[in-house]
């Protein structure tokens, strides 16, 4: 395409770019570029030091996969602002959400699946520790005994090669700010240890971790997926016992299907949850890639807000082109949503034109690159599950790493969450159970005499009026001062999303 842009001598008939596709909001992409270009800060990694010949063009970031590719940070202007290189005003454009896609972790397991390397512990949402972040920041040993897998962290496991994307990448920024650089761990980064951005083994990144294992740079999804061809083996396909992350698509997954690979859950939450999957194998060409493969809504754990690593996929369209071409990019953006469930279901649509499907969650927006956060307007309830979300053309600011809000508008068959319990009998009431997170209890008498499962054991709810946060059970559940899971077979309907929603809250 670049060979066709501006090539005529007169300008007549020139081809122009009229759409940009992105997995980050423009404000987040500008932040990532500015961070890459900033002076190296080895304390909190707010600046990464890829400084080039001037303030707007940085130093190349090189791959370690032997393909010769590089990525160069180049400053740019947002909609309606002055371009920092040309001084020309950037045409006003609209950011159109298309849907939500997931970042998944994939392991080349050396040919044998093991349940001991099937889940990654993030620590996100807790006060720490943050094992997954410390695996990818290179401060702990990259091997199969790492604490991120629930192992002892003794350096006695099978060494791993970790593939890290470049800090300009949307995929990298989603992983960085949803999993590695989060609340309670905001000084951490995948870039930890890159203390000289101009020379190897820092650029291209090819750094050993303590004891054994190595972190390597890969500059695209195709490089992380890699190749197993003789003489050109790299990435997951070409490196036994390796781990990387990619945006999920059925096309990418099919290249990594088979017993030699498995995807990983995050904190026990399955990113795909495709029925019939064994050993967390990625779907191959024999599995339908339409939403019908789920037998219900696609990507259920993205929709319910429990899977942490995802971002909106978006079109950036000049305002001058919106509504003027029946085959224009704004129309294509909507068409992609309308057909995704019946063709290749690589993402959850933001909202289909007939209301047949739509997201039930959003990420909290915040001020980014000088633009104040705006979560956008509310969608109507979709007919698939009754849910809705916030978003659309009025969105502004950043949302990568924004705290997940929702689900909204959906009815679930069970009330679930976490509680603490008392092992002391309260006279004429029972044993006290206190809500801590998730769906609150239904105040009143409707739950009395019913059953509640606490930490895997069933208890009878006492005939004592409930509050939204306190109930009593008839038998001793023991003292649980640390929150444990609960489930009760009482349906719950989440309230609908309404603007402005929750702003300025980070994951």
LOLUM-309286 format. One line per field, with one value per residue (C-alpha): residue in three letters; x negated, z, y. Coordinates in Angstrom, 2 decimals, always signed. Example, Ala and Ser with C-alpha at 12.3 -4.5 7.8 and 13.67 -1.06 7.14 Angstrom:
2
aa <- (ALA:SER)
x <- (-12.30:-13.67)
z <- (+7.80:+7.14)
y <- (-4.50:-1.06)
END
This chain:
507
aa <- (UNK:UNK:UNK:UNK:UNK:UNK:UNK:UNK:UNK:UNK:UNK:UNK:UNK:UNK:UNK:UNK:UNK:UNK:UNK:UNK:UNK:UNK:UNK:UNK:UNK:UNK:UNK:UNK:UNK:UNK:UNK:UNK:UNK:UNK:UNK:UNK:UNK:UNK:UNK:UNK:UNK:UNK:UNK:UNK:UNK:UNK:UNK:UNK:UNK:UNK:UNK:UNK:UNK:UNK:UNK:UNK:UNK:UNK:UNK:UNK:UNK:UNK:UNK:UNK:UNK:UNK:UNK:UNK:UNK:UNK:UNK:UNK:UNK:UNK:UNK:UNK:UNK:UNK:UNK:UNK:UNK:UNK:UNK:UNK:UNK:UNK:UNK:UNK:UNK:UNK:UNK:UNK:UNK:UNK:UNK:UNK:UNK:UNK:UNK:UNK:UNK:UNK:UNK:UNK:UNK:UNK:UNK:UNK:UNK:UNK:UNK:UNK:UNK:UNK:UNK:UNK:UNK:UNK:UNK:UNK:UNK:UNK:UNK:UNK:UNK:UNK:UNK:UNK:UNK:UNK:UNK:UNK:UNK:UNK:UNK:UNK:UNK:UNK:UNK:UNK:UNK:UNK:UNK:UNK:UNK:UNK:UNK:UNK:UNK:UNK:UNK:UNK:UNK:UNK:UNK:UNK:UNK:UNK:UNK:UNK:UNK:UNK:UNK:UNK:UNK:UNK:UNK:UNK:UNK:UNK:UNK:UNK:UNK:UNK:UNK:UNK:UNK:UNK:UNK:UNK:UNK:UNK:UNK:UNK:UNK:UNK:UNK:UNK:UNK:UNK:UNK:UNK:UNK:UNK:UNK:UNK:UNK:UNK:UNK:UNK:UNK:UNK:UNK:UNK:UNK:UNK:UNK:UNK:UNK:UNK:UNK:UNK:UNK:UNK:UNK:UNK:UNK:UNK:UNK:UNK:UNK:UNK:UNK:UNK:UNK:UNK:UNK:UNK:UNK:UNK:UNK:UNK:UNK:UNK:UNK:UNK:UNK:UNK:UNK:UNK:UNK:UNK:UNK:UNK:UNK:UNK:UNK:UNK:UNK:UNK:UNK:UNK:UNK:UNK:UNK:UNK:UNK:UNK:UNK:UNK:UNK:UNK:UNK:UNK:UNK:UNK:UNK:UNK:UNK:UNK:UNK:UNK:UNK:UNK:UNK:UNK:UNK:UNK:UNK:UNK:UNK:UNK:UNK:UNK:UNK:UNK:UNK:UNK:UNK:UNK:UNK:UNK:UNK:UNK:UNK:UNK:UNK:UNK:UNK:UNK:UNK:UNK:UNK:UNK:UNK:UNK:UNK:UNK:UNK:UNK:UNK:UNK:UNK:UNK:UNK:UNK:UNK:UNK:UNK:UNK:UNK:UNK:UNK:UNK:UNK:UNK:UNK:UNK:UNK:UNK:UNK:UNK:UNK:UNK:UNK:UNK:UNK:UNK:UNK:UNK:UNK:UNK:UNK:UNK:UNK:UNK:UNK:UNK:UNK:UNK:UNK:UNK:UNK:UNK:UNK:UNK:UNK:UNK:UNK:UNK:UNK:UNK:UNK:UNK:UNK:UNK:UNK:UNK:UNK:UNK:UNK:UNK:UNK:UNK:UNK:UNK:UNK:UNK:UNK:UNK:UNK:UNK:UNK:UNK:UNK:UNK:UNK:UNK:UNK:UNK:UNK:UNK:UNK:UNK:UNK:UNK:UNK:UNK:UNK:UNK:UNK:UNK:UNK:UNK:UNK:UNK:UNK:UNK:UNK:UNK:UNK:UNK:UNK:UNK:UNK:UNK:UNK:UNK:UNK:UNK:UNK:UNK:UNK:UNK:UNK:UNK:UNK:UNK:UNK:UNK:UNK:UNK:UNK:UNK:UNK:UNK:UNK:UNK:UNK:UNK:UNK:UNK:UNK:UNK:UNK:UNK:UNK:UNK:UNK:UNK:UNK:UNK:UNK:UNK:UNK:UNK:UNK:UNK:UNK:UNK:UNK:UNK:UNK:UNK:UNK:UNK:UNK:UNK:UNK:UNK:UNK:UNK:UNK:UNK:UNK:UNK:UNK:UNK:UNK:UNK:UNK:UNK:UNK:UNK:UNK:UNK:UNK:UNK:UNK:UNK:UNK:UNK:UNK:UNK:UNK:UNK:UNK:UNK:UNK:UNK:UNK:UNK:UNK:UNK:UNK:UNK:UNK)
x <- (+0.00:-2.78:-4.04:-0.74:-0.54:-1.30:-3.02:-1.48:-3.37:-0.34:+1.38:+4.40:+5.41:+3.15:+4.08:+4.53:+4.86:+8.47:+8.54:+6.22:+6.77:+5.57:+5.73:+4.99:+6.77:+4.72:+4.04:+2.57:+0.50:-0.92:-1.72:-3.59:-5.57:-6.39:-7.52:-9.80:-11.37:-11.87:-15.14:-15.88:-14.56:-15.92:-13.92:-10.31:-10.72:-8.60:-11.12:-12.71:-15.57:-15.12:-16.35:-17.23:-18.56:-15.94:-13.02:-10.47:-12.30:-13.81:-16.37:-15.34:-14.22:-15.58:-14.27:-16.22:-14.51:-16.97:-14.49:-16.20:-13.08:-13.07:-10.54:-11.27:-9.35:-8.08:-6.12:-2.70:+0.24:+3.75:+7.00:+7.08:+3.61:+0.45:-1.75:-5.11:-7.15:-5.34:-3.48:-0.34:+2.92:+3.96:+7.42:+10.14:+11.05:+13.40:+12.35:+14.90:+14.90:+15.32:+15.02:+12.85:+9.97:+7.96:+4.24:+3.40:+0.23:-0.98:-3.56:-5.67:-5.66:-8.37:-5.85:-4.14:-1.32:-1.67:+0.98:-1.85:-2.46:+1.14:+1.95:+0.23:+0.59:+0.68:+1.39:+3.34:+6.14:+4.29:+1.60:-0.94:-3.15:-3.03:-4.68:-3.87:-5.28:-8.46:-8.79:-8.66:-10.74:-13.64:-14.13:-13.21:-14.32:-12.55:-11.77:-8.88:-9.37:-8.73:-6.23:-4.14:-3.21:-2.66:-6.08:-8.67:-10.84:-13.93:-15.56:-15.40:-12.77:-13.10:-14.60:-12.24:-12.69:-10.32:-9.25:-8.56:-7.00:-8.41:-7.11:-5.40:-3.23:+0.43:+0.08:-2.86:-1.01:+2.07:-0.12:-2.21:+0.65:+3.16:+0.73:-2.81:-2.55:+0.60:+1.96:-0.44:-3.20:-3.38:-7.19:-7.51:-7.87:-8.87:-11.67:-13.36:-17.00:-17.20:-19.84:-21.47:-18.87:-21.55:-23.58:-23.15:-22.15:-19.68:-18.81:-18.10:-16.88:-18.44:-19.02:-19.48:-17.49:-18.94:-20.22:-18.97:-16.30:-16.29:-14.14:-14.11:-12.54:-10.04:-8.57:-5.22:-2.65:-4.12:-7.55:-6.16:-4.33:-7.55:-8.76:-10.02:-11.63:-15.12:-17.68:-15.05:-13.61:-12.47:-9.52:-7.17:-7.13:-10.90:-11.83:-10.93:-10.11:-9.21:-6.45:-4.96:-1.79:+0.33:+3.73:+5.92:+7.23:+8.30:+5.71:+2.84:+4.16:+4.23:+0.47:-0.11:+2.35:+1.30:-0.15:-3.33:-1.52:+1.03:+2.52:+2.52:+5.24:+4.71:+5.45:+7.51:+9.64:+9.80:+9.50:+11.19:+13.41:+14.30:+16.28:+14.54:+11.01:+8.47:+5.11:+5.77:+4.90:+5.44:+8.21:+7.09:+8.61:+11.07:+12.80:+15.38:+14.32:+17.88:+19.38:+21.48:+18.41:+19.21:+22.84:+23.60:+21.99:+18.37:+15.47:+17.66:+14.91:+14.14:+17.85:+18.25:+15.19:+13.12:+10.39:+7.95:+5.95:+7.98:+8.43:+10.87:+10.12:+10.87:+11.04:+9.79:+11.80:+11.52:+14.69:+14.93:+15.50:+18.11:+21.55:+20.52:+19.63:+21.83:+18.63:+16.51:+14.43:+17.14:+19.53:+16.89:+16.32:+19.98:+20.11:+17.18:+19.22:+22.39:+20.81:+18.23:+20.46:+21.28:+17.89:+14.59:+15.27:+11.94:+13.48:+16.65:+18.54:+18.99:+22.62:+24.22:+26.49:+29.54:+28.73:+28.25:+24.93:+22.73:+20.28:+21.33:+18.10:+15.83:+12.51:+12.39:+11.05:+8.55:+6.58:+3.89:+1.63:+3.37:+6.88:+9.41:+11.09:+14.62:+16.15:+18.61:+22.35:+24.42:+25.41:+28.91:+29.39:+28.42:+30.83:+28.24:+27.94:+29.60:+26.27:+24.93:+21.77:+20.29:+18.27:+18.58:+17.51:+17.62:+14.94:+11.76:+8.54:+6.79:+8.20:+5.31:+4.97:+8.18:+10.04:+12.66:+16.22:+19.19:+20.82:+23.90:+27.53:+27.09:+28.86:+26.74:+28.23:+26.04:+24.88:+21.11:+18.30:+16.07:+16.83:+15.22:+16.77:+16.89:+16.54:+18.33:+22.06:+24.17:+27.14:+30.50:+28.85:+26.13:+22.63:+21.88:+20.90:+19.67:+19.63:+16.30:+16.51:+18.65:+22.44:+23.84:+26.48:+30.16:+31.39:+34.59:+35.94:+35.85:+32.59:+33.64:+33.53:+31.64:+28.19:+24.88:+21.60:+18.60:+15.12:+16.54:+18.84:+22.65:+24.36:+27.99:+28.81:+30.43:+33.90:+32.54:+33.19:+30.19:+28.51:+26.63:+23.39:+24.27:+26.06:+25.95:+25.64:+26.86:+23.62:+20.05:+18.10:+14.93:+13.09:+12.02:+10.44:+9.08:+11.83:+12.95:+15.33:+19.07:+21.91:+25.66:+28.34:+30.16:+30.27:+28.94:+29.45:+26.64:+27.66:+27.28:+24.29:+25.01:+22.68:+20.39:+19.49:+16.32:+13.47:+9.76:+9.56:+6.62:+6.35)
z <- (+0.00:+0.84:-2.77:-4.02:-1.70:-3.28:-6.33:-9.19:-10.49:-10.45:-7.33:-9.41:-8.70:-5.66:-3.13:+0.46:+3.75:+4.90:+7.89:+10.61:+12.55:+16.15:+19.31:+21.43:+21.78:+20.01:+23.37:+24.68:+21.53:+21.87:+25.52:+24.54:+21.89:+24.26:+26.91:+24.44:+23.38:+26.93:+28.85:+30.37:+33.91:+35.54:+38.74:+37.58:+33.82:+32.95:+30.20:+28.11:+26.48:+22.79:+21.93:+18.31:+16.17:+17.39:+19.80:+17.40:+15.92:+18.18:+18.00:+16.31:+18.48:+17.00:+16.96:+18.41:+16.11:+13.24:+10.80:+10.55:+11.50:+13.58:+15.02:+15.39:+17.74:+15.85:+17.58:+16.12:+16.78:+17.88:+16.15:+15.45:+16.90:+15.16:+13.78:+15.60:+12.47:+9.68:+11.73:+9.72:+11.65:+11.91:+10.32:+12.88:+13.13:+15.09:+16.97:+16.28:+18.61:+16.72:+19.51:+22.25:+21.62:+24.11:+24.69:+25.49:+26.67:+24.70:+25.82:+23.59:+26.11:+24.45:+23.31:+26.58:+28.34:+32.10:+34.44:+36.43:+33.60:+32.57:+34.72:+35.38:+38.69:+38.20:+41.64:+39.87:+42.07:+45.24:+47.35:+45.80:+45.19:+41.38:+40.10:+36.39:+36.27:+37.98:+35.47:+32.49:+34.11:+34.37:+38.12:+38.70:+36.92:+33.64:+34.11:+34.78:+38.57:+38.58:+41.14:+38.24:+37.56:+41.26:+41.55:+44.33:+42.43:+43.15:+39.71:+39.27:+36.50:+32.73:+31.35:+29.27:+26.50:+27.00:+24.00:+24.75:+22.32:+21.71:+23.80:+20.75:+20.25:+21.20:+22.32:+24.56:+26.10:+26.84:+28.61:+30.28:+31.78:+32.49:+33.95:+34.55:+35.54:+37.62:+40.86:+43.65:+41.14:+39.06:+38.91:+37.25:+33.51:+30.90:+30.10:+33.49:+32.82:+29.47:+30.77:+27.42:+24.65:+21.95:+22.24:+22.66:+24.71:+25.53:+21.96:+20.47:+23.83:+24.54:+28.29:+30.49:+33.69:+37.03:+36.98:+33.45:+30.93:+28.68:+27.58:+23.86:+21.78:+19.03:+16.93:+15.77:+16.36:+13.41:+15.08:+18.40:+16.55:+14.61:+12.25:+12.54:+9.12:+8.92:+9.16:+10.12:+13.40:+15.83:+17.98:+19.60:+16.62:+16.48:+20.17:+22.45:+26.02:+25.21:+26.31:+24.62:+24.32:+21.29:+20.45:+19.91:+16.48:+15.03:+12.26:+14.70:+16.95:+14.13:+13.63:+17.28:+17.59:+18.54:+21.58:+21.54:+22.55:+25.11:+26.09:+29.73:+32.08:+34.11:+37.80:+36.85:+34.28:+30.82:+28.00:+25.42:+27.39:+24.20:+25.15:+24.48:+24.72:+26.27:+27.76:+26.83:+23.23:+20.78:+18.19:+14.83:+11.38:+12.24:+14.87:+13.60:+14.04:+14.24:+17.60:+17.48:+18.69:+22.19:+22.14:+23.65:+23.73:+22.55:+24.94:+28.07:+30.48:+28.56:+28.55:+32.30:+33.18:+34.83:+32.16:+32.67:+29.43:+26.62:+24.66:+22.23:+18.52:+16.76:+13.46:+13.22:+10.48:+9.29:+10.16:+6.57:+5.42:+7.93:+6.43:+2.88:+1.33:+1.54:+1.37:+3.49:+6.54:+9.03:+7.29:+7.24:+10.97:+11.65:+9.13:+10.86:+14.06:+12.35:+10.74:+13.35:+15.17:+11.99:+10.25:+12.13:+15.78:+16.69:+18.95:+20.83:+18.89:+20.56:+19.41:+16.28:+14.17:+14.92:+18.63:+18.40:+20.28:+22.18:+25.02:+28.68:+30.05:+29.50:+30.80:+32.96:+30.94:+32.37:+31.38:+28.89:+26.65:+27.96:+27.03:+29.84:+30.14:+28.87:+28.92:+26.16:+25.81:+26.83:+24.23:+24.20:+25.74:+23.31:+22.70:+23.23:+27.02:+27.81:+28.55:+27.57:+27.86:+27.48:+24.51:+21.02:+19.26:+22.40:+24.16:+25.05:+26.99:+27.65:+28.62:+28.30:+31.79:+32.92:+35.54:+34.05:+34.83:+34.53:+33.51:+32.97:+32.37:+32.32:+34.54:+35.98:+37.54:+40.63:+43.03:+43.48:+45.19:+48.24:+51.97:+55.37:+58.07:+61.84:+63.74:+66.76:+67.25:+67.58:+69.86:+68.10:+64.73:+63.73:+62.35:+60.73:+57.04:+55.76:+52.09:+50.77:+46.95:+43.97:+44.07:+47.36:+49.27:+48.69:+51.77:+53.34:+53.74:+50.22:+50.84:+54.24:+54.37:+51.10:+50.48:+50.15:+49.14:+50.98:+50.02:+48.44:+51.31:+51.41:+54.33:+55.13:+55.45:+58.83:+59.18:+60.03:+57.81:+55.62:+54.88:+51.62:+53.42:+56.33:+56.61:+59.05:+58.46:+60.75:+61.05:+61.78:+58.62:+60.63:+60.92:+57.50:+58.01:+54.45:+51.86:+50.28:+47.43:+47.80:+45.49:+46.04:+43.59:+43.51:+40.18:+40.02:+37.42:+37.15:+36.73:+33.27:+32.38:+32.53:+31.76:+32.91:+34.55:+36.57:+35.53:+36.39:+37.91:+36.93:+36.93)
y <- (+0.00:+2.46:+2.21:+3.68:+6.70:+10.08:+8.63:+10.64:+13.65:+15.95:+14.68:+13.67:+10.12:+9.80:+7.13:+8.27:+6.45:+6.89:+4.57:+3.30:+0.10:-0.01:-2.08:+1.02:+4.34:+7.06:+8.73:+5.47:+4.99:+8.51:+7.83:+4.64:+6.52:+9.37:+6.88:+5.10:+8.43:+9.73:+9.70:+6.30:+5.98:+2.85:+3.41:+3.47:+2.89:+5.93:+6.67:+3.92:+5.79:+4.97:+8.46:+9.15:+12.01:+14.49:+14.84:+13.36:+10.36:+7.76:+5.00:+1.73:-1.18:-4.40:-7.93:-10.83:-13.35:-13.08:-11.56:-8.17:-6.21:-3.05:-0.61:+3.10:+5.40:+8.48:+11.24:+12.12:+14.41:+13.55:+14.51:+18.27:+18.88:+20.00:+17.26:+17.59:+16.86:+18.74:+21.34:+20.54:+20.18:+16.55:+16.11:+15.50:+11.85:+9.60:+6.50:+3.75:+0.71:-2.55:-5.08:-6.54:-8.92:-10.95:-11.24:-14.85:-16.55:-19.57:-22.12:-24.33:-27.17:-29.22:-31.79:-32.70:-30.88:-30.47:-29.12:-27.52:-25.05:-24.43:-21.37:-18.05:-16.20:-12.44:-10.99:-8.23:-6.95:-7.93:-6.27:-8.64:-10.43:-10.20:-13.39:-13.02:-9.49:-10.69:-13.52:-11.17:-8.40:-10.83:-10.55:-14.21:-17.36:-18.06:-21.71:-24.06:-23.85:-20.09:-18.79:-17.48:-21.13:-21.78:-23.37:-23.07:-20.59:-22.66:-22.36:-26.14:-26.23:-26.51:-23.26:-21.11:-18.57:-15.63:-13.54:-9.88:-7.43:-3.93:-0.99:+0.60:-2.47:-2.47:-6.07:-5.14:-2.21:-4.32:-6.89:-4.18:-2.19:-4.96:-7.51:-6.22:-2.53:-2.36:-0.94:-1.83:-2.61:+0.58:+0.79:-2.61:-3.21:-5.73:-3.25:-3.79:-4.58:-2.77:-0.37:+0.40:+0.80:+1.11:-2.08:-5.83:-7.74:-4.94:-3.96:-6.38:-7.70:-11.10:-11.11:-14.16:-14.41:-15.59:-19.21:-19.94:-18.95:-15.91:-12.96:-12.12:-9.37:-10.20:-7.38:-8.70:-11.40:-13.28:-13.23:-14.45:-17.25:-17.78:-20.47:-24.03:-24.15:-25.58:-22.80:-20.24:-21.49:-18.81:-17.79:-20.27:-22.60:-22.82:-22.76:-25.68:-24.62:-21.04:-18.67:-15.61:-13.60:-12.68:-11.29:-14.33:-15.13:-18.45:-18.04:-17.55:-20.30:-22.85:-22.41:-23.28:-26.16:-29.65:-31.36:-29.27:-26.09:-24.97:-21.67:-20.63:-19.46:-16.28:-16.70:-19.75:-17.88:-19.44:-16.85:-19.10:-21.52:-23.44:-26.56:-29.86:-28.44:-30.81:-29.84:-26.21:-26.95:-24.13:-24.64:-25.94:-25.94:-28.71:-26.54:-24.08:-20.48:-19.14:-18.22:-21.40:-23.33:-22.06:-23.14:-19.73:-16.29:-16.26:-15.63:-15.86:-14.82:-11.64:-10.84:-11.38:-9.31:-12.03:-12.36:-9.49:-9.10:-7.56:-4.37:-2.80:-3.09:+0.20:+2.04:+5.64:+7.37:+11.00:+12.89:+14.09:+10.51:+9.43:+8.90:+9.78:+6.43:+3.31:+1.26:+3.58:+2.65:+3.62:+1.23:-1.50:-1.03:-1.74:-4.56:-6.30:-6.36:-7.53:-10.60:-11.64:-14.15:-16.08:-15.94:-15.77:-14.96:-13.43:-10.79:-9.84:-7.14:-3.75:-3.52:-4.96:-2.79:-4.97:-5.26:-9.03:-8.95:-6.54:-6.14:-6.12:-4.58:-1.58:-0.30:+2.81:+5.76:+8.24:+11.32:+10.30:+12.42:+15.54:+14.33:+13.86:+10.49:+9.90:+6.41:+7.28:+6.80:+3.78:+1.23:-0.22:-3.64:-6.39:-9.24:-11.98:-11.60:-8.27:-6.60:-3.20:-1.15:+2.34:+3.52:+4.92:+8.08:+10.26:+8.20:+10.10:+9.67:+6.41:+3.03:+0.57:-0.85:+0.82:-1.19:-3.53:-2.43:-4.77:-6.92:-4.76:-5.66:-9.43:-11.94:-14.75:-17.92:-17.86:-15.18:-15.50:-13.65:-13.87:-13.84:-14.15:-16.36:-16.62:-19.85:-18.40:-19.03:-15.89:-16.67:-16.92:-16.25:-18.71:-18.29:-14.94:-14.70:-11.34:-10.34:-9.06:-8.93:-9.94:-10.02:-8.80:-10.75:-9.92:-8.10:-9.41:-12.91:-14.39:-16.29:-17.71:-21.51:-21.69:-23.13:-21.31:-22.91:-21.46:-22.56:-25.72:-26.77:-26.37:-24.61:-23.75:-20.07:-19.37:-17.91:-14.48:-11.48:-10.73:-7.44:-6.94:-7.79:-10.09:-13.42:-16.33:-20.08:-22.86:-24.85:-23.83:-22.88:-22.29:-19.00:-17.68:-14.28:-14.32:-14.07:-17.36:-18.03:-18.33:-19.33:-19.39:-20.56:-17.24:-15.38:-11.86:-9.14:-6.62:-2.98:-1.46:+0.70:+4.41:+7.32:+8.75:+5.43:+4.91:+7.20:+7.31:+3.83:+1.61:-2.18)
END
